[in-house]
Amino acid sequence: MGRGVMDLGLKGAKALVTGGTRGLGFSVAAALLEEGAEVVIAARDEQVGERAVSLLGRGAQYLPVDLAVSGRPQELLRQFLNLHGHIDILVLNAGGPKNASLGAMPVDQLHEGVGLVLAPMIELVEAVAPLMRARRFGRVVSISSYVVREPDPEMMPSNVARAGLLAYLKAAAFELAHFDVTVNSILPGLHATQRLVALQEAGVDLDRMLSRVPMGRFGDPDDCGHLVAYLCSRWAGYITGQAIAVDGGATRGLL
C-alpha cells in the first residue's frame, strides 16, 4: 500500500536486443526504454530498423547485422561496445525458421534453423559472458517459444534449434550465477505479431493452435516485453536458469 510504481532499476542500463525491429523484440526494446535503459536494436533490414528507432524514440539506436553470417555476432558486440563501453543486458531474439514436418524437412532447412536461432545466439553469449563476469553483473534473456516444452509437429526446425538453445542457456546460467549474471528464457505462445501471419501463410492451422489456449485469444506482445524488463531488473537477481511460459495457459506440462 502506498509504495507507488515499482522502480526496476534499469535507468542508464546498456541493452542489446537482437531482432528488435518488430514483433516481440520491438516490444522488449520499448519496455526497456520505458524503464530508462539505453537500447540498441539489431536486425538485417536497415529500412525497418531506422523506422523502428524513430518509433521507439529517445534512447534507441539501431545496428544493421545479419547474425546468420559467420563472425557477425562478435562484430555486432564490438560495435555495441564502441557505442556504450559495456553491456548490462543481452536479449536474444530471432525470427523462427521455415516450417517443416516429419519426413518433409530438407537438410538445408534444418541447417537454416540452426544458423538462425541456435548458432549465432550461442556465439553472442560466448562473447558477452566474459564481459559480464568481469563486471560481476549481467542479464541475459532469450525469447524462445512454447515448442521447447511441447514440440509442434509442423515446426520441426524450430523445435530442434530452440530446444538446443534452451539447453545451452540452462548450463550457462549455472556457470554464471556466482558472478550475479542471470540467464533466463521466456516461452511465448501465440502473440499478435507478423510471425503469426507468416505461420498462417505457411499453412499452419492457427485455429487448431488457438483452440488449445484456455484464454481463447492471441497474446499482446507487450506482455512479453514487460516480463523481459522485469527479468532484467534488480528485483529479479535471484531468478536464473528459468524458462517462463507466456502463452495464455496453453502449455499443459507441469514443468
Buried (B, 14 or more C-beta within 10 A) or exposed (E): EEEEEEEBBBEEBBBBBBBBBBBBBBBBBBBBBBBBBBBBBBBBEEEBBEBBBEEBEEBBBBBBBEBBEEEBBBBBBEBBBEEBEEBBBBBBBBBBBBBBEEEEBEEEBBBBBBBBBBBBBBBBBEBBBEBBBEBEBBBBBBBBBBBBBBBBEBBBBBBBBBBBBBEBBBEBBEEBBEBBBBBBBBBBBBBEBEBBEBBEEEEBEEEEBBEBBEEEEBBEBBBBBBBBBBBBBEEBEEBBBBBBBBBBEBBEEEE
